[in-house]
Amino acid sequence: MHETGYNVITPENVRITYDTAGIGARFVALIIDSLIQTAVMIICIIALFSVDADWLNGEMAGVVMIALYAFLYLGYFFIFEIATKGRTPGKMAAKLRVIRENGEPAGVTSVLLRNVLRVVDALPAFYAIGVVTMFLTPQARRLGDLVGGTIVVYDQVRRLPKTAEELLMREADANEAAHGDLSFQLTSREMSLLSDFLQRSEKLNKKVRQSLERTLCERFCGKFGVDIRNVAQPDLFLQMIYSKNSR
């Protein structure tokens, strides 16, 4: 049975919840990737056989074709998932990505194992073994995911609730006058860190929440040149920074 939520506890004792991808979303991603692979294969075949080479005939042509197919079938997924931190063009279109069980980006070993086992998952046809395994595992994991220790999750930018956005807009003018311009200065990693904290702050232990608020405030106060002694409400200050940089 497929469970949509997957929780990871960080070393800072913060719980992060990922939405795991179901069979439908993964199938859409696979179709897109397969179409790209097919197009590349056709282009390579046309280019290959347009070359006037004596050695490229008979059995050698067959060997080249098999090698090219194997490279596109396995190498395509491996190269993209390593180079783009768990995303292939199909996964990007479906807003999915591959992560490790602990929430970290999938490494070389994990990606290699999950894609080598893709050959088994595809048996006997149309990913039959993979589909059955996905039906039987909580996070819809195929055999390659189980061996590689990976999970496919939705890769979506989290937003603050609309009510929080409205509150921040009402407070923005007064706060910006005191703290200066706080917009368009955060890196994507800082935005992700801030988003994860704001989404889960209410569920955290009070001491843990206050400690993380203090750490984040010190970081962003230093970045924006704000005196932390002027920050009377750390939670509102962090929400304001997120809101200003989400526009």
C-alpha positions in Angstrom: 0.0 0.0 0.0 1.3 3.4 -1.0 1.8 5.9 1.8 2.1 9.5 0.6 4.0 10.9 3.5 7.6 10.0 4.3 9.3 11.5 7.5 13.0 12.2 8.0 14.5 13.4 11.3 17.5 15.7 10.7 20.5 15.8 13.1 19.0 19.0 14.5 15.9 17.0 15.5 13.7 18.6 12.9 11.2 16.4 11.1 10.9 16.9 7.4 8.0 15.3 5.5 8.3 14.4 1.9 5.4 13.5 -0.4 6.3 10.3 -2.1 5.6 9.8 -5.8 3.0 7.3 -6.8 3.0 4.9 -9.7 1.1 7.4 -12.0 3.5 10.3 -11.6 6.5 8.0 -12.0 5.0 6.4 -15.1 4.5 9.9 -16.6 8.2 10.7 -15.9 9.2 7.4 -17.5 7.2 8.0 -20.7 8.9 11.4 -21.1 12.4 9.9 -20.5 11.6 7.0 -22.9 10.6 9.4 -25.7 13.8 11.4 -25.2 15.9 8.2 -25.3 14.1 7.0 -28.4 14.7 10.3 -30.2 18.4 10.3 -29.3 18.7 6.6 -30.4 17.2 7.4 -33.8 19.5 10.4 -34.3 22.5 8.3 -33.3 21.5 5.5 -35.7 21.0 7.9 -38.6 24.4 9.6 -37.9 26.2 6.3 -37.4 25.0 4.7 -40.6 25.5 7.9 -42.7 29.3 7.4 -42.1 31.0 5.5 -44.9 33.1 3.1 -42.8 34.0 -0.4 -44.0 34.2 -1.8 -40.4 30.6 -0.8 -39.7 28.8 -3.7 -41.3 27.4 -7.1 -40.4 28.1 -8.3 -36.9 30.0 -5.1 -35.9 26.9 -3.0 -36.7 24.9 -5.2 -34.3 27.5 -4.9 -31.6 27.5 -1.1 -32.0 23.7 -1.0 -31.8 23.6 -3.1 -28.6 26.2 -1.0 -27.0 24.4 2.2 -27.9 21.1 0.9 -26.6 22.7 -0.2 -23.3 24.4 3.1 -22.8 21.2 5.0 -23.5 19.1 2.7 -21.4 21.3 2.7 -18.2 23.7 5.6 -18.7 20.9 8.1 -19.4 19.3 7.7 -16.0 22.6 7.4 -14.2 24.2 10.5 -15.7 21.1 12.7 -15.2 20.4 11.5 -11.6 24.0 12.2 -10.6 24.4 15.5 -12.5 21.1 17.0 -11.4 20.7 15.6 -7.9 18.2 12.9 -8.6 16.3 14.4 -11.6 16.0 13.2 -15.2 14.2 15.4 -17.7 11.1 13.3 -17.2 11.3 13.7 -13.4 11.8 17.4 -13.8 8.7 17.6 -15.9 6.7 15.6 -13.3 8.3 17.5 -10.4 10.0 14.4 -9.0 13.4 13.6 -7.7 15.3 10.7 -6.2 16.6 11.0 -2.6 18.2 8.6 -0.1 16.2 7.1 2.7 17.7 9.6 5.1 16.6 12.5 3.0 20.0 13.3 1.5 20.7 13.5 -2.2 21.2 10.1 -3.8 24.9 9.4 -4.2 26.8 7.5 -6.9 26.4 4.1 -5.3 22.7 4.5 -4.7 22.0 5.8 -8.2 24.2 3.0 -9.8 22.4 0.2 -7.9 18.9 1.5 -8.6 19.6 1.8 -12.3 21.4 -1.5 -12.7 18.4 -3.2 -11.0 16.2 -1.3 -13.6 16.9 -4.2 -15.9 15.2 -6.6 -13.4 12.4 -4.3 -12.7 11.5 -4.1 -16.4 11.0 -7.9 -16.6 9.2 -9.7 -18.1 7.8 -6.6 -19.9 6.5 -3.1 -19.2 8.2 -2.9 -15.8 6.0 -5.7 -14.4 8.3 -6.6 -11.5 8.8 -3.0 -10.7 5.1 -2.2 -10.7 4.3 -5.2 -8.5 7.0 -4.2 -6.0 5.7 -0.6 -6.0 2.2 -1.8 -5.1 3.6 -3.9 -2.2 5.9 -1.3 -0.6 4.7 1.7 1.5 6.6 4.4 -0.5 5.9 2.8 -3.9 9.5 1.7 -4.3 10.6 -0.6 -7.0 13.2 -3.2 -6.5 16.0 -0.8 -7.6 14.9 1.6 -4.9 14.9 -1.0 -2.2 18.4 -2.2 -3.1 19.8 1.3 -3.6 18.1 2.7 -0.5 16.3 5.4 -2.5 12.9 6.9 -2.6 11.2 9.0 -5.4 9.5 12.1 -3.9 7.7 15.2 -5.2 10.1 18.1 -5.6 7.9 21.1 -5.0 8.6 24.5 -3.5 6.8 24.8 -0.3 4.8 28.0 0.3 3.5 29.6 3.5 -0.2 29.4 4.1 -2.3 32.2 2.5 -3.2 33.6 6.0 0.5 33.9 6.9 1.2 35.7 3.6 -1.6 38.2 4.3 -0.3 38.8 7.8 3.2 39.4 6.4 2.0 41.8 3.8 0.3 43.9 6.5 3.5 44.0 8.6 6.0 44.3 5.7 6.1 48.1 5.4 6.7 48.8 9.1 9.3 46.0 9.4 11.2 46.9 6.2 11.5 50.5 7.5 13.3 49.1 10.6 15.3 46.4 9.0 16.1 47.6 5.5 15.5 45.9 2.1 15.4 42.1 2.7 14.3 41.0 -0.7 16.0 39.0 -3.4 19.2 38.3 -1.5 18.8 34.6 -0.5 20.3 31.6 -2.2 18.1 28.6 -3.2 19.6 26.6 -0.3 18.8 29.4 2.2 15.2 29.6 0.8 14.8 25.8 1.2 16.2 25.9 4.8 13.9 28.8 5.7 10.9 27.2 4.1 11.4 23.8 5.8 11.7 25.5 9.2 8.6 27.8 8.8 6.5 24.9 7.6 7.3 22.8 10.6 8.1 25.2 13.4 4.7 24.7 15.1 5.3 21.0 15.5 8.7 21.4 17.1 9.6 21.3 20.8 9.6 24.8 22.2 13.3 24.8 23.1 14.3 23.3 19.8 12.2 25.9 17.9 13.6 28.8 19.9 17.1 27.5 19.4 16.6 27.2 15.6 14.9 30.6 15.4 17.9 32.2 17.2 20.4 30.4 14.8 18.5 31.4 11.7 18.0 35.0 12.9 21.8 35.3 13.6 22.5 34.0 10.2 20.2 36.3 8.3 20.9 39.4 10.5 24.5 39.0 9.6 23.6 38.6 5.9 21.4 41.7 5.8 23.4 43.8 8.3 20.6 43.9 10.9 21.3 44.3 14.6 19.7 41.2 16.2 18.9 43.2 19.2 16.3 45.0 17.1 14.5 41.8 16.3 11.7 41.6 18.8 9.8 38.8 17.1 12.2 36.3 15.5 9.4 34.2 14.0 7.8 37.2 12.3 11.2 38.4 11.1 12.0 35.0 9.5 8.5 34.8 7.9 9.0 38.3 6.5 12.3 37.4 4.9 10.8 34.3 3.3 7.8 36.2 2.0 9.9 39.1 0.6 12.1 36.6 -1.3 9.2 34.4 -2.6 7.7 37.2 -4.7 
